[in-house]
Amino acid sequence: MSDLVHSARLPGESLDLAKLATLEQRGGATHPTQTASGAPLDFGKVMSMLACAMALAYVAYLGIMYRSHDWILDVHGRPSITDFLVFWLAGKTALHGAGAAAYDPAIQHAMQSAAAGHPFTGQLPWRYSPIFFFIVAPLAVVPYLPAFIIWVSGSLAALGTALWRIARSPAGMLLAWSTPAVFINSICGQNGPLTAALLGGALLCLEKRPVLSGIFMALLTYKPQFGILLPAVLIVGGHWRALIAATLACVAVTLASCLVFGFDSLRAFLHFLPITSNTLLIHGENGFNKIQTLYGLMRWLHFGNAAGWIAQSIVGTAAAAACLWLWKRDVPYSLKAAGLASAVLLATPHLFPYDFAVLMVSFAFLYRHRAFDNLEIVGITVANFCIGAFLFFPTPIGLVAIAVTVALITRRVFQADAQRKTPVIACA
Protein backbone atom coordinates (compact mmCIF):
# COMPACT_ATOMS: atom_id res chain seq x y z
CA MET A 1 0.00 0.00 0.00
CA SER A 2 2.07 2.86 -1.26
CA ASP A 3 -0.40 5.52 -0.10
CA LEU A 4 -0.57 4.45 3.52
CA VAL A 5 1.71 7.25 4.68
CA HIS A 6 0.81 10.89 4.12
CA SER A 7 2.52 13.97 5.46
CA ALA A 8 0.06 16.61 6.63
CA ARG A 9 0.27 20.03 5.01
CA LEU A 10 1.66 22.59 7.45
CA PRO A 11 -0.17 25.86 8.10
CA GLY A 12 1.14 28.37 5.64
CA GLU A 13 2.12 25.84 2.98
CA SER A 14 0.38 26.73 -0.28
CA LEU A 15 -1.13 24.31 -2.76
CA ASP A 16 -2.88 25.04 -5.99
CA LEU A 17 -6.55 24.13 -6.23
CA ALA A 18 -6.06 21.26 -8.65
CA LYS A 19 -3.40 19.65 -6.50
CA LEU A 20 -5.53 20.13 -3.39
CA ALA A 21 -8.49 18.44 -5.06
CA THR A 22 -6.27 15.57 -6.17
CA LEU A 23 -4.92 15.12 -2.65
CA GLU A 24 -8.39 15.13 -1.14
CA GLN A 25 -9.62 12.61 -3.69
CA ARG A 26 -6.71 10.23 -3.19
CA GLY A 27 -6.61 10.62 0.57
CA GLY A 28 -3.09 12.10 0.64
CA ALA A 29 0.33 11.61 -0.88
CA THR A 30 3.16 9.46 0.27
CA HIS A 31 6.55 10.80 1.25
CA PRO A 32 8.91 7.86 1.63
CA THR A 33 11.92 8.48 3.82
CA GLN A 34 15.48 7.68 2.80
CA THR A 35 17.42 4.72 4.12
CA ALA A 36 21.10 4.91 5.03
CA SER A 37 21.97 3.70 1.54
CA GLY A 38 19.86 6.39 -0.08
CA ALA A 39 17.07 4.04 -1.25
CA PRO A 40 13.53 5.20 -0.48
CA LEU A 41 11.84 3.56 2.52
CA ASP A 42 8.08 3.47 2.33
CA PHE A 43 7.04 3.41 5.98
CA GLY A 44 3.49 2.58 4.98
CA LYS A 45 4.53 -0.56 3.11
CA VAL A 46 6.60 -1.67 6.07
CA MET A 47 3.66 -1.23 8.43
CA SER A 48 1.34 -3.01 6.00
CA MET A 49 3.69 -5.98 5.88
CA LEU A 50 3.88 -6.02 9.67
CA ALA A 51 0.09 -5.89 9.88
CA CYS A 52 -0.23 -8.89 7.55
CA ALA A 53 2.39 -10.74 9.57
CA MET A 54 0.43 -10.04 12.76
CA ALA A 55 -2.76 -11.36 11.21
CA LEU A 56 -1.02 -14.56 10.08
CA ALA A 57 0.54 -14.92 13.52
CA TYR A 58 -2.93 -14.77 15.09
CA VAL A 59 -4.18 -17.56 12.84
CA ALA A 60 -1.12 -19.69 13.53
CA TYR A 61 -1.34 -19.20 17.28
CA LEU A 62 -5.06 -20.01 17.34
CA GLY A 63 -4.25 -23.21 15.43
CA ILE A 64 -1.64 -24.11 18.04
CA MET A 65 -4.12 -23.37 20.84
CA TYR A 66 -6.73 -25.59 19.19
CA ARG A 67 -4.33 -28.50 18.76
CA SER A 68 -3.33 -28.21 22.42
CA HIS A 69 -7.03 -28.13 23.46
CA ASP A 70 -6.77 -24.57 24.80
CA TRP A 71 -9.23 -23.08 22.30
CA ILE A 72 -12.88 -23.90 21.56
CA LEU A 73 -12.81 -27.53 22.79
CA ASP A 74 -11.04 -29.13 25.74
CA VAL A 75 -9.13 -32.41 25.71
CA HIS A 76 -12.41 -34.37 26.05
CA GLY A 77 -13.97 -32.65 23.05
CA ARG A 78 -16.33 -30.58 25.21
CA PRO A 79 -16.78 -26.80 24.96
CA SER A 80 -14.24 -24.78 26.88
CA ILE A 81 -15.57 -22.33 29.43
CA THR A 82 -15.60 -19.16 27.38
CA ASP A 83 -17.96 -16.35 26.39
CA PHE A 84 -19.27 -17.98 23.22
CA LEU A 85 -20.63 -20.84 25.29
CA VAL A 86 -23.07 -18.31 26.76
CA PHE A 87 -24.23 -17.27 23.29
CA TRP A 88 -24.63 -20.85 22.08
CA LEU A 89 -26.61 -21.98 25.12
CA ALA A 90 -28.77 -18.85 25.13
CA GLY A 91 -29.59 -19.62 21.52
CA LYS A 92 -30.65 -23.13 22.54
CA THR A 93 -32.99 -21.83 25.24
CA ALA A 94 -34.51 -19.44 22.71
CA LEU A 95 -35.03 -22.25 20.20
CA HIS A 96 -36.87 -24.24 22.87
CA GLY A 97 -39.20 -21.35 23.65
CA ALA A 98 -37.53 -20.51 26.98
CA GLY A 99 -35.72 -17.32 26.09
CA ALA A 100 -36.44 -15.82 29.50
CA ALA A 101 -34.45 -18.62 31.14
CA ALA A 102 -31.29 -17.35 29.46
CA TYR A 103 -31.34 -14.33 31.77
CA ASP A 104 -31.44 -16.42 34.95
CA PRO A 105 -27.82 -16.77 36.17
CA ALA A 106 -28.54 -20.01 38.05
CA ILE A 107 -30.08 -21.71 35.02
CA GLN A 108 -27.32 -20.47 32.73
CA HIS A 109 -24.61 -21.67 35.09
CA ALA A 110 -26.18 -25.13 35.33
CA MET A 111 -26.41 -25.39 31.54
CA GLN A 112 -22.81 -24.25 31.11
CA SER A 113 -21.54 -26.78 33.64
CA ALA A 114 -23.49 -29.54 31.91
CA ALA A 115 -22.14 -28.57 28.47
CA ALA A 116 -18.56 -28.38 29.76
CA GLY A 117 -18.93 -31.65 31.65
CA HIS A 118 -17.68 -30.24 34.94
CA PRO A 119 -18.61 -27.55 37.47
CA PHE A 120 -16.69 -24.27 37.57
CA THR A 121 -16.61 -21.16 39.69
CA GLY A 122 -17.63 -17.72 38.53
CA GLN A 123 -20.49 -16.54 36.35
CA LEU A 124 -20.92 -16.17 32.61
CA PRO A 125 -24.30 -14.40 32.43
CA TRP A 126 -26.39 -13.63 29.39
CA ARG A 127 -26.93 -9.86 29.53
CA TYR A 128 -28.00 -8.87 26.02
CA SER A 129 -31.20 -7.52 24.56
CA PRO A 130 -33.60 -10.19 23.21
CA ILE A 131 -32.87 -9.01 19.66
CA PHE A 132 -29.51 -10.77 19.94
CA PHE A 133 -31.44 -14.05 19.94
CA PHE A 134 -31.86 -13.56 16.18
CA ILE A 135 -28.09 -14.07 15.87
CA VAL A 136 -27.40 -16.76 18.46
CA ALA A 137 -30.45 -18.95 17.83
CA PRO A 138 -29.33 -19.96 14.29
CA LEU A 139 -25.85 -20.66 15.66
CA ALA A 140 -27.33 -23.04 18.23
CA VAL A 141 -28.75 -25.22 15.45
CA VAL A 142 -25.29 -26.53 14.55
CA PRO A 143 -22.74 -28.24 16.86
CA TYR A 144 -20.51 -26.11 19.04
CA LEU A 145 -17.28 -26.26 17.00
CA PRO A 146 -18.71 -25.17 13.62
CA ALA A 147 -20.93 -22.65 15.40
CA PHE A 148 -17.86 -21.06 17.01
CA ILE A 149 -15.97 -20.92 13.70
CA ILE A 150 -18.97 -19.51 11.82
CA TRP A 151 -19.51 -16.86 14.47
CA VAL A 152 -15.88 -15.70 14.67
CA SER A 153 -15.27 -15.73 10.92
CA GLY A 154 -18.64 -14.17 10.09
CA SER A 155 -18.34 -11.30 12.57
CA LEU A 156 -14.75 -10.68 11.50
CA ALA A 157 -15.82 -10.61 7.84
CA ALA A 158 -18.53 -8.07 8.71
CA LEU A 159 -16.00 -5.88 10.50
CA GLY A 160 -13.44 -6.16 7.71
CA THR A 161 -16.04 -5.25 5.08
CA ALA A 162 -17.23 -2.25 7.09
CA LEU A 163 -13.70 -0.96 7.63
CA TRP A 164 -12.80 -1.51 3.99
CA ARG A 165 -15.85 0.47 2.86
CA ILE A 166 -15.12 3.22 5.36
CA ALA A 167 -11.42 3.56 4.56
CA ARG A 168 -12.05 3.02 0.83
CA SER A 169 -8.84 1.03 0.85
CA PRO A 170 -7.49 -2.40 1.83
CA ALA A 171 -6.04 -0.52 4.81
CA GLY A 172 -9.41 -1.03 6.47
CA MET A 173 -9.16 -4.77 6.08
CA LEU A 174 -5.62 -4.68 7.47
CA LEU A 175 -6.94 -2.91 10.56
CA ALA A 176 -9.49 -5.67 11.03
CA TRP A 177 -6.93 -8.42 10.60
CA SER A 178 -4.08 -7.03 12.63
CA THR A 179 -5.58 -5.40 15.71
CA PRO A 180 -5.15 -7.36 18.96
CA ALA A 181 -8.81 -6.61 19.69
CA VAL A 182 -9.77 -9.10 16.98
CA PHE A 183 -7.42 -11.70 18.44
CA ILE A 184 -9.00 -11.20 21.88
CA ASN A 185 -12.47 -11.64 20.38
CA SER A 186 -11.36 -14.75 18.49
CA ILE A 187 -10.06 -16.38 21.65
CA CYS A 188 -13.25 -15.96 23.66
CA GLY A 189 -15.78 -15.77 20.82
CA GLN A 190 -17.06 -12.35 21.87
CA ASN A 191 -19.09 -9.85 19.88
CA GLY A 192 -16.75 -6.85 19.59
CA PRO A 193 -16.42 -7.15 15.78
CA LEU A 194 -20.20 -7.23 15.39
CA THR A 195 -20.58 -4.12 17.53
CA ALA A 196 -17.90 -2.31 15.54
CA ALA A 197 -19.40 -3.41 12.21
CA LEU A 198 -22.85 -2.11 13.16
CA LEU A 199 -21.52 1.23 14.42
CA GLY A 200 -19.25 1.57 11.41
CA GLY A 201 -22.09 0.75 9.04
CA ALA A 202 -24.38 3.26 10.75
CA LEU A 203 -21.83 6.07 10.45
CA LEU A 204 -20.87 5.10 6.89
CA CYS A 205 -24.49 5.29 5.69
CA LEU A 206 -25.60 8.28 7.75
CA GLU A 207 -25.10 11.00 5.14
CA LYS A 208 -26.39 9.29 1.98
CA ARG A 209 -28.52 6.38 3.27
CA PRO A 210 -30.01 7.62 6.56
CA VAL A 211 -32.74 4.97 6.75
CA LEU A 212 -30.22 2.14 6.49
CA SER A 213 -28.06 3.96 9.03
CA GLY A 214 -31.01 4.08 11.42
CA ILE A 215 -31.55 0.34 11.01
CA PHE A 216 -27.93 -0.34 11.90
CA MET A 217 -28.32 1.86 14.98
CA ALA A 218 -31.44 -0.04 16.00
CA LEU A 219 -29.58 -3.35 15.73
CA LEU A 220 -26.79 -1.86 17.85
CA THR A 221 -29.22 -1.70 20.78
CA TYR A 222 -28.38 -5.32 21.48
CA LYS A 223 -25.64 -3.60 23.52
CA PRO A 224 -27.44 -0.42 24.62
CA GLN A 225 -24.39 1.16 26.29
CA PHE A 226 -22.91 1.92 22.87
CA GLY A 227 -25.88 4.03 21.81
CA ILE A 228 -25.79 6.57 24.64
CA LEU A 229 -24.53 9.44 22.47
CA LEU A 230 -26.24 8.59 19.19
CA PRO A 231 -29.61 10.37 19.67
CA ALA A 232 -27.98 13.63 20.79
CA VAL A 233 -25.52 13.55 17.88
CA LEU A 234 -28.29 12.89 15.36
CA ILE A 235 -30.27 15.84 16.71
CA VAL A 236 -27.29 18.21 16.72
CA GLY A 237 -26.33 17.12 13.21
CA GLY A 238 -29.89 17.43 11.94
CA HIS A 239 -30.08 13.80 10.87
CA TRP A 240 -33.79 13.50 11.53
CA ARG A 241 -34.50 10.76 8.98
CA ALA A 242 -31.89 8.54 10.57
CA LEU A 243 -33.26 9.27 14.05
CA ILE A 244 -36.81 8.44 13.03
CA ALA A 245 -35.68 5.31 11.20
CA ALA A 246 -33.63 4.19 14.21
CA THR A 247 -36.58 4.72 16.56
CA LEU A 248 -39.07 2.86 14.38
CA ALA A 249 -36.63 0.06 13.60
CA CYS A 250 -35.80 -0.35 17.29
CA VAL A 251 -39.47 -0.71 18.15
CA ALA A 252 -40.02 -3.09 15.24
CA VAL A 253 -37.07 -5.38 15.98
CA THR A 254 -37.87 -5.46 19.70
CA LEU A 255 -41.50 -6.34 18.98
CA ALA A 256 -40.35 -9.01 16.52
CA SER A 257 -38.08 -10.56 19.15
CA CYS A 258 -40.97 -10.65 21.60
CA LEU A 259 -43.26 -12.30 19.06
CA VAL A 260 -40.66 -14.89 18.12
CA PHE A 261 -39.00 -15.55 21.47
CA GLY A 262 -41.74 -14.52 23.89
CA PHE A 263 -42.57 -11.33 25.75
CA ASP A 264 -41.16 -12.95 28.89
CA SER A 265 -37.68 -12.59 27.39
CA LEU A 266 -38.01 -8.80 27.30
CA ARG A 267 -39.36 -8.69 30.85
CA ALA A 268 -36.49 -10.90 32.02
CA PHE A 269 -33.95 -8.68 30.26
CA LEU A 270 -35.32 -5.55 31.91
CA HIS A 271 -35.48 -7.30 35.29
CA PHE A 272 -31.92 -8.60 35.26
CA LEU A 273 -30.39 -5.49 33.63
CA PRO A 274 -29.83 -3.56 36.90
CA ILE A 275 -28.84 -6.77 38.67
CA THR A 276 -26.18 -7.44 36.05
CA SER A 277 -24.99 -3.84 36.24
CA ASN A 278 -24.58 -4.06 40.01
CA THR A 279 -22.81 -7.40 39.73
CA LEU A 280 -20.29 -6.15 37.17
CA LEU A 281 -19.75 -2.59 38.34
CA ILE A 282 -20.47 -2.33 42.05
CA HIS A 283 -19.33 -5.79 43.10
CA GLY A 284 -16.77 -6.29 40.33
CA GLU A 285 -17.56 -9.97 39.90
CA ASN A 286 -15.45 -10.24 36.72
CA GLY A 287 -12.65 -8.12 38.19
CA PHE A 288 -12.25 -4.35 38.00
CA ASN A 289 -9.00 -4.85 36.10
CA LYS A 290 -11.05 -5.98 33.10
CA ILE A 291 -13.27 -2.89 32.96
CA GLN A 292 -11.52 -0.55 30.51
CA THR A 293 -13.12 2.70 31.69
CA LEU A 294 -12.24 5.43 34.15
CA TYR A 295 -14.75 3.85 36.52
CA GLY A 296 -12.92 0.54 36.25
CA LEU A 297 -9.57 2.24 36.78
CA MET A 298 -10.79 4.00 39.93
CA ARG A 299 -12.21 0.78 41.37
CA TRP A 300 -9.06 -1.13 40.43
CA LEU A 301 -7.09 1.49 42.37
CA HIS A 302 -9.33 0.68 45.38
CA PHE A 303 -11.44 3.84 45.30
CA GLY A 304 -15.07 3.45 46.30
CA ASN A 305 -18.11 3.15 44.07
CA ALA A 306 -19.06 6.83 44.54
CA ALA A 307 -15.60 8.05 43.53
CA GLY A 308 -15.68 5.78 40.51
CA TRP A 309 -19.03 7.12 39.36
CA ILE A 310 -17.95 10.73 39.89
CA ALA A 311 -14.86 10.20 37.75
CA GLN A 312 -16.85 8.34 35.10
CA SER A 313 -19.52 11.05 35.03
CA ILE A 314 -16.89 13.73 34.50
CA VAL A 315 -15.17 11.97 31.62
CA GLY A 316 -18.50 10.87 30.12
CA THR A 317 -19.87 14.41 30.20
CA ALA A 318 -16.65 15.78 28.73
CA ALA A 319 -16.73 13.18 25.93
CA ALA A 320 -20.35 14.00 25.13
CA ALA A 321 -19.69 17.75 25.13
CA ALA A 322 -16.61 17.39 22.93
CA CYS A 323 -18.47 15.12 20.52
CA LEU A 324 -21.42 17.49 20.20
CA TRP A 325 -19.03 20.41 19.76
CA LEU A 326 -17.28 18.50 16.98
CA TRP A 327 -20.52 17.64 15.21
CA LYS A 328 -21.61 21.29 15.21
CA ARG A 329 -18.35 22.45 13.62
CA ASP A 330 -17.62 22.83 9.95
CA VAL A 331 -15.17 19.94 9.70
CA PRO A 332 -15.12 16.93 7.36
CA TYR A 333 -17.71 14.30 8.22
CA SER A 334 -15.05 11.61 8.50
CA LEU A 335 -13.53 13.44 11.48
CA LYS A 336 -16.94 13.72 13.13
CA ALA A 337 -17.53 9.99 12.68
CA ALA A 338 -14.07 9.15 14.03
CA GLY A 339 -14.71 11.31 17.07
CA LEU A 340 -18.09 9.71 17.77
CA ALA A 341 -16.68 6.19 17.52
CA SER A 342 -14.12 7.07 20.19
CA ALA A 343 -16.53 9.07 22.35
CA VAL A 344 -18.93 6.14 22.76
CA LEU A 345 -16.12 4.20 24.41
CA LEU A 346 -15.58 7.00 26.93
CA ALA A 347 -19.27 7.56 27.62
CA THR A 348 -20.05 4.07 28.90
CA PRO A 349 -18.84 2.75 32.27
CA HIS A 350 -19.15 -0.81 30.95
CA LEU A 351 -16.31 -1.59 28.53
CA PHE A 352 -14.20 -4.71 28.14
CA PRO A 353 -11.06 -5.43 26.05
CA TYR A 354 -13.00 -7.15 23.28
CA ASP A 355 -15.02 -3.95 22.76
CA PHE A 356 -11.93 -2.17 21.44
CA ALA A 357 -12.73 -3.43 17.97
CA VAL A 358 -14.89 -0.28 17.91
CA LEU A 359 -11.73 1.84 18.04
CA MET A 360 -10.81 0.53 14.59
CA VAL A 361 -13.84 2.41 13.23
CA SER A 362 -12.19 5.66 14.34
CA PHE A 363 -8.95 4.71 12.59
CA ALA A 364 -10.80 3.76 9.40
CA PHE A 365 -12.56 7.14 9.27
CA LEU A 366 -9.26 8.91 9.89
CA TYR A 367 -7.85 7.10 6.88
CA ARG A 368 -10.96 8.03 4.88
CA HIS A 369 -10.17 11.67 5.62
CA ARG A 370 -6.60 11.21 4.39
CA ALA A 371 -3.92 8.55 4.56
CA PHE A 372 -1.97 8.20 7.77
CA ASP A 373 1.24 10.13 8.23
CA ASN A 374 4.20 8.72 10.15
CA LEU A 375 3.14 10.17 13.50
CA GLU A 376 -0.34 8.69 13.15
CA ILE A 377 1.04 5.26 12.28
CA VAL A 378 3.11 5.41 15.46
CA GLY A 379 0.04 6.48 17.44
CA ILE A 380 -2.11 3.70 16.00
CA THR A 381 0.65 1.20 16.75
CA VAL A 382 0.83 2.41 20.36
CA ALA A 383 -2.94 2.19 20.72
CA ASN A 384 -3.00 -1.38 19.43
CA PHE A 385 -0.03 -2.27 21.62
CA CYS A 386 -1.99 -1.09 24.68
CA ILE A 387 -4.97 -3.18 23.64
CA GLY A 388 -2.80 -6.27 23.19
CA ALA A 389 -0.90 -5.59 26.41
CA PHE A 390 -4.04 -6.53 28.34
CA LEU A 391 -3.32 -10.18 27.54
CA PHE A 392 -0.09 -9.90 29.55
CA PHE A 393 -0.95 -7.10 32.00
CA PRO A 394 -4.69 -7.35 32.70
CA THR A 395 -5.30 -3.75 33.80
CA PRO A 396 -7.47 -0.87 32.49
CA ILE A 397 -4.66 -0.07 30.03
CA GLY A 398 -7.17 0.30 27.22
CA LEU A 399 -7.80 3.86 28.40
CA VAL A 400 -4.41 4.78 26.96
CA ALA A 401 -5.50 3.49 23.56
CA ILE A 402 -8.61 5.69 23.65
CA ALA A 403 -6.57 8.71 24.78
CA VAL A 404 -4.10 8.24 21.92
CA THR A 405 -6.95 7.98 19.41
CA VAL A 406 -8.64 11.11 20.75
CA ALA A 407 -5.31 12.95 20.48
CA LEU A 408 -4.94 11.90 16.83
CA ILE A 409 -8.47 13.04 16.03
CA THR A 410 -7.95 16.36 17.81
CA ARG A 411 -4.76 16.92 15.83
CA ARG A 412 -6.63 16.31 12.59
CA VAL A 413 -9.40 18.74 13.60
CA PHE A 414 -6.91 21.53 14.32
CA GLN A 415 -5.07 20.78 11.09
CA ALA A 416 -8.36 21.04 9.20
CA ASP A 417 -9.05 24.38 10.89
CA ALA A 418 -5.58 25.65 9.97
CA GLN A 419 -6.00 24.57 6.34
CA ARG A 420 -9.39 26.23 6.11
CA LYS A 421 -8.03 29.53 7.50
CA THR A 422 -4.90 29.50 5.31
CA PRO A 423 -5.52 31.12 1.92
CA VAL A 424 -4.84 28.81 -1.02
CA ILE A 425 -2.63 30.49 -3.64
CA ALA A 426 -3.02 29.15 -7.14
CA CYS A 427 0.25 28.43 -8.88
CA ALA A 428 0.84 29.70 -12.34
N, C-alpha and C positions, 0 to 999 in steps of 0.2 A: 504494500500500500504506500505508494510514493507520496500521497498527499496527506499522510497522517499527521505530519508536523507542519505547523504554520506559525510564523512569527507575527505577532500583533503589530499593527501600525501604531507608531508612537504619535502622541499629540504633536501637531505641528508638521508632521510629514505630509506632503501633498501627493495626491494621486489624481490622474485625470479621470473623467467620468466613465469612460469606456473601460479603463482598467479596473476601476472600483466595481463596476457592474460585473465584470468577469470574475473578480475575486469573490464577490458575494454569491454568484451563481455556483462557483466551484467549491465554495466553502473554505477558500484560503489557498495560499501558495506554500510550497515547501522551500526550506532553506537549509540544505544539508550542510553539516559542519565538515571541517577538514580533519583528516587523520594526520598522524605524525608524518606519514609518507607523502602527504599531499593529496591522496585520493579522497573523494567526497564520502562522507559517512552519513547515510540517511538514518537519523535517529528513529524515525517512524517505522522504517522497515525492521530495524533491530527490535523495537518493542512489539511489532506484530509477530515476529518470529518467536519471541519469548512468550507471547500470549498463546500462540498455537502450541508451543511446547508445554505450557502449563495445562492446557486443556487435555492434551494427550497424556500428561502425567496423571491427571485426575482419573481418566479412564483406566489406565494401567493399575493405579493404586486400588481403585474399586474392584478391579478383577482379582487382584491379590487378596483383598479383604474377603471377597466372595469365596475364593478357593480355600481360605483358612477359616471359613464359617464365622466371620466377623461382620458380615453384611447380608442383609435380607433374611437368610435362613441360618439356624444354628447347626451344630454337628449332627443333630437328630433329624434334620430336615424340617423343623418347626419354625414358625416365624420368630425372629428376634424381637425383643422388647424395644420397639421404636415407635416414632410418631405415626408412621403410616399404618401400623396395626390398628390404631384408633380409627382412622378413616375407613379402613376395610371392614372392621366390625360394626361401625356405625352404619355403613352401607347395608350390611346384612340385616341389622335390626329394622332399617327402613324398608327393605324388600319384604320383610315378614310382617309389615303393618304395625310395627312397634317402635316408630321413630322416637317417641317420647322417652323410651327406655335408654336411648343413647346418651341422654343428658343426666342420667342417674349415675353418679360416680361408683356406687357399690356394684351396680349391675355391670357397668363397663369393666371394672376391675376384675370381676369374676369371669367375664367373657375373655378378657385378655390373658388371664392366668390359664384358662382352659385351652386357649389357642396355642399358647407358648408351651404348655405341658408342665408348668411348674409355677408355684406362687412367687411373687416378687414384691418388694416394698416400693412405696411411692405411688403416685397417681398419674395416669395419663388420661385426663378427662376430655370429653368431646364438648367443645365450647363454641361451636360455630352456628350461624343462622341456619334454619331449616333449608334454605335454598341451596346449601352446599350438598344436600342429599342428592341433588340432580347429578352431581359429579361422582360422588363416592358410591352411590347405589349401582351404577353400571359396572364399576370396578369390582364390586363384591360378587358379581356373577361369575367371574373367572377365578381360578386358584390364586393363592397369595403371591407366588413368585412372578407370574406374568402380569398380575395386577400392579405390582410394585414397579416393574420395568415400564409398563405402559404409562403409568402415572408420571414417573420421573422423566421419561423421554418426551412424553406429550407436553407436559408443562414447560420443559426446557425448550422444546420446539416453538411453543407459543411465545415465550420470552424472546428467543432469538429472532423470530419473525418480527415481533413488535419493535425490538431495538434496531433491526436492519431497516425497517420502514421509517423509523424516526430519524436515524442517522443518515439515511439515504446512501449507505455505504456498507460494505462487509465489516467495517469497524464495529458496527452494532452487534453483529454476530460474534465477533471476537470478544466483545465485552461479556456477552452471555456465556461463552465457553470458558473464559479464563478467570472470571472472578471467583474468589474463594467462597462467596455466598452461594454460588451454584453447587460447589462441592459439598458445602455444609447441608444444603437441601437434599442432595443426592444421597448422602449418608443416612439421613433420618427419614427421608421421604416426605418432607414438609412442603408447604404450599407457597413459599416465597416467590418462586417464578410465576405462579398463576396470579398472585397479587400484583406483581410488577407488570405483567403482561396486560392485565385489565386496566391499571392506572395509565400505563403507557398508551394503550389503545384509546382510552378516553381522551387524553390530552392530544394525541395525534389527530383525532377526528373532530376536535371541538370547533375549530374554525370553519371547516368546509362541510362537515357531516355531523351537525349538532345532535340530531336524533340518535344516531348510532353511538355518539359519545355518551349521551344520557343513558343508553342501555348498558354500556360498559360500566358506568358509574353505579347503576342499580345492581349489577352483578357483583360489584366490589363490596356491597353491603354484607356479603358473607363474612367479612371482617370489618365491622362497623367503625373500628378505631381509625381506619385509614381514610374515612370520609368526613372527618371532623371539619376540615377547612373548605371542602368542595362547595357547599351551598353559598358561603360568603364570597368566595372567589367568583363564582358564576354570576352572582348579583353585581358585584363591583365591576366585573368585566362586561356586563350587559348580555350575557349568554342565556337569555331567557328561554329559548327553544330547548337548549340542552337541559336546563333546570326543570322545565315542565316534563320533558321526556324522561329524565331520571326519576322524577317523582311518580309519574304514571307507571313506568316500567318497574319500579321498586314495589309498588302496590300490586301490580299484576303478577310478578314473579313470586312474591310472598303468598298471595292468594293461591297461586298454582301449587306451591309447595304444600300448603295446607290441604288443598283438595286431593293431592296425590299421596301425601305422607301423613295426613291427619292434622286436625287443628290442635290436638294435644301436643304435637311437636313444637308448635309456636309457643304455647303456654309454658311448656317445660323449658324452652330456651329462655324466655323472659324471667322465669322463676329462678333458674340457676345462674343467670348472668351476673347478678350482684354477688352471689355466693362464690362463683369462680373468681370474680375480681378481688374479693377479700382474700381468697385463698392464695392467689398469685402475688398480689401487691402487699397487703397488710401482713400476712403471715409468711410470705416468701417461701411457699412450699417447694417450688422448683429451684430456689436459690436466688438471692438478690444479685449475685454475680452474673447471672444470665440475662438480666433485664438491662437492655442497652439504652437506657434513658437517664436523664438527670435524677429522676426519682430512684431508679435502681442504684445509681452511683451513691446517692446520699444514704440509702438503706444499707448498701454494702459497706459504707464507711461507718456504720453503726449509729447513724442519726435516726431519730424517731420518725414515725409515720407522718406527723404534722410537718416536721422540717422537710421531709421528702416532698410532700404535696405543695408546700410553699415554693420550693425551688422549681418543681415541675410546672407550677402555675406561672411562675415568672418567665421561664424559658418558652413555655407554650404560648403565652400572651405575646411575647416578643416575636416569636416565629410567625404568629398569625398577623401581627401588625406589619412586620416586614414584608410578608407575602402580599398582603392587601396593598401596601404602598407600591410594591413592584408592579402589581397588576393594573394599577391606576396610571403608571408612568408610560411615556411614549418610548418603549424599548421593544426590540424584536420579540415576537411571541415565543420563540424558542427559549429565550432567557426566562420569560415568565413561567413557562412549563417546567424548566429545570429547577427554578426556585420553589415551585409548588411541590414537586416530587421530593425535594429535600425537607421542606417545611412540614409535610405530613409526618415525617419520622420524628421531628422534634415536638410536634403537638400532642402525640399520644404518650401516655405513661407506660403503655404495654407494648414493648418492642423486644424481639428476640433476634439472635444472630442470623437466622434464616430469612428474616424480613429485609435484610440489607440488599437483597436482589433489587428492591425498589430504587436503591441509590443509583443503579445502572441506568435507570430512566433519565436521571439528571445528567449523567455523562453523555448519553445518546443525544439529548437535546442540545447540550453544549457543542457537540460535534456537528449537529445540524446547523447551528449558528455559524460556525466556521471550524476548520480542522484544528486539532490540538497543537499548541506550541510546546516547546520543550519543558517550560515550567509546569504547564498543565499535565503533561505526561508524568512528570515527577510527582505532582500532587495526586493524580489518580492512582499511581503506583503505591504511594504512601497510604492512601485510603484503603485500597485493597489489601495491603499488608496488615493494616490494623484489623480488618475484618477477619483475615485468615489467622491472625495472632490469637484469636479467641480459642482456637483449637489447642493451643499450647499454654496460654495464659487466660483461663476463663474469668475475665473481669469485664466491666462495662467499657471496654476499650473501643467499642464501636462508635462512641460519642466523638472520638477523634476523627474518624472517617467522615462523619456528618459535618464536623467543623471545617475540615479541609475542603469538602465539597462546597459548603456555603461560601468559603473564602474565594474559591475559584469563580463561583457565580457572581459574587460581589465585584471581583476584579473585572469580569466581562461587562457588567453593567456600567461601571465607571469608564471603562474603555469606550463603550458605545456612546456614553454621554460626551466624552472628549471628542470623539470622531464627529458627532453631530454638531458640536459647537465650533469645530475647526473648519474654516472655509476651504472648499475644494477648488484648487486652481487648475484649470484645464491647461494641458501642455500643448504647445504648438505642434 
